[in-house]
Amino acid sequence: MTKRILVVEDNDLNRKLFCDVLKASGFAVEPVADGNDAIEKARSFFPNLVVMDIQLQDVSGLDLIADLKKDAALADVPVLAVTAYAGKGDEERIREVGAEGYLAKPVSIGPFMAAVNGLLS
């Protein structure tokens, strides 16, 4: 069965890159540009993994991860957090709200796919 990945990323180029790479690897992908739509999309798409940008325009990716983890239907879905602002303590904060994976931007394809496959196995 094809694994489904929800990509929450407000940067058009990054979202397209993530989606293209994941589709080329055989995944079903649902892109989300507006973080405010992420939880609703996740409920309708039933992803096996969520790739979550932390620095979204209208809402915090940290808050969205926390909301996903509080939702009974989505709590077990692993989250790969991706952020351009990788400072001291950021990874700890991101993991504390529930993200199982963490990558700093710019993201290279090899480590990105390794993280995706690791979280899906």
C-alpha positions as CSV (number, residue, x, y, z in Angstrom):
1,M,0.0,0.0,0.0
2,T,1.3,3.4,-0.9
3,K,2.4,5.5,2.0
4,R,0.8,9.0,2.3
5,I,2.8,12.1,3.2
6,L,1.4,15.5,4.2
7,V,3.8,18.3,3.4
8,V,3.1,21.5,5.3
9,E,5.4,24.2,3.8
10,D,4.5,27.8,3.0
11,N,7.5,28.4,0.7
12,D,6.4,27.5,-2.8
13,L,9.9,26.3,-4.0
14,N,10.5,24.1,-0.9
15,R,7.0,22.6,-1.0
16,K,7.4,21.7,-4.7
17,L,10.8,20.2,-4.1
18,F,9.7,18.1,-1.2
19,C,6.6,17.0,-3.1
20,D,8.4,16.2,-6.3
21,V,11.1,14.2,-4.5
22,L,8.5,12.2,-2.5
23,K,6.3,11.5,-5.5
24,A,9.4,10.4,-7.5
25,S,10.0,7.9,-4.6
26,G,6.5,6.5,-5.0
27,F,4.7,8.2,-2.1
28,A,1.2,9.8,-2.3
29,V,1.7,13.4,-1.4
30,E,-0.7,16.1,-0.2
31,P,0.8,19.6,-0.2
32,V,-0.4,22.3,2.3
33,A,0.7,25.9,1.8
34,D,-1.4,27.4,4.6
35,G,-0.6,26.1,8.1
36,N,-4.1,26.9,9.2
37,D,-5.4,24.1,6.9
38,A,-2.9,21.5,8.1
39,I,-5.0,19.8,10.8
40,E,-8.1,19.6,8.6
41,K,-6.1,18.3,5.7
42,A,-4.4,15.7,7.9
43,R,-7.9,14.5,9.1
44,S,-9.1,14.0,5.6
45,F,-5.9,12.6,4.0
46,F,-4.9,10.2,6.9
47,P,-1.1,10.6,6.3
48,N,1.5,8.0,7.4
49,L,3.9,10.9,7.9
50,V,3.8,14.7,8.2
51,V,6.6,16.9,6.9
52,M,6.2,20.1,8.9
53,D,7.9,23.5,8.3
54,I,8.4,25.2,11.7
55,Q,8.4,28.8,10.5
56,L,5.1,29.2,8.8
57,Q,3.5,32.6,8.0
58,D,0.3,32.5,10.0
59,V,0.8,29.8,12.6
60,S,3.6,28.2,14.5
61,G,4.7,24.7,13.2
62,L,5.4,23.9,16.9
63,D,1.7,24.6,17.7
64,L,0.6,22.5,14.8
65,I,2.7,19.6,15.9
66,A,1.3,19.9,19.4
67,D,-2.3,20.0,17.9
68,L,-1.6,16.9,15.8
69,K,-0.3,15.0,18.8
70,K,-3.4,16.0,20.9
71,D,-5.8,14.7,18.1
72,A,-6.7,11.0,18.8
73,A,-6.9,10.2,15.1
74,L,-3.5,11.8,14.3
75,A,-1.5,11.3,17.5
76,D,0.5,8.3,16.2
77,V,1.4,9.9,12.9
78,P,5.2,10.7,12.9
79,V,6.2,14.3,12.2
80,L,9.4,15.3,10.5
81,A,10.1,18.9,11.4
82,V,12.0,21.1,9.0
83,T,13.3,24.5,9.9
84,A,15.6,27.2,8.5
85,Y,16.2,28.5,12.1
86,A,18.3,25.8,13.7
87,G,19.6,27.4,16.8
88,K,20.8,26.0,20.1
89,G,17.9,24.3,21.8
90,D,15.6,24.4,18.8
91,E,15.8,20.6,18.2
92,E,15.0,19.9,21.8
93,R,11.9,22.3,21.7
94,I,10.7,20.7,18.5
95,R,11.1,17.2,19.8
96,E,9.4,18.2,23.1
97,V,6.2,19.1,21.3
98,G,6.2,15.7,19.7
99,A,8.2,15.7,16.4
100,E,9.9,12.4,15.9
101,G,12.4,13.8,13.3
102,Y,14.2,17.0,12.7
103,L,16.1,18.5,9.8
104,A,17.7,21.9,9.3
105,K,17.3,23.8,6.0
106,P,18.7,23.9,3.5
107,V,17.7,20.2,3.3
108,S,19.8,17.8,1.1
109,I,17.8,15.1,-0.7
110,G,19.8,12.2,0.7
111,P,19.3,13.1,4.4
112,F,15.7,14.1,3.7
113,M,14.8,10.8,2.2
114,A,16.8,8.9,4.9
115,A,14.7,10.7,7.6
116,V,11.4,10.1,5.7
117,N,12.2,6.4,5.2
118,G,13.4,6.0,8.8
119,L,10.2,7.5,10.2
120,L,8.0,5.3,8.0
121,S,9.7,2.0,8.8
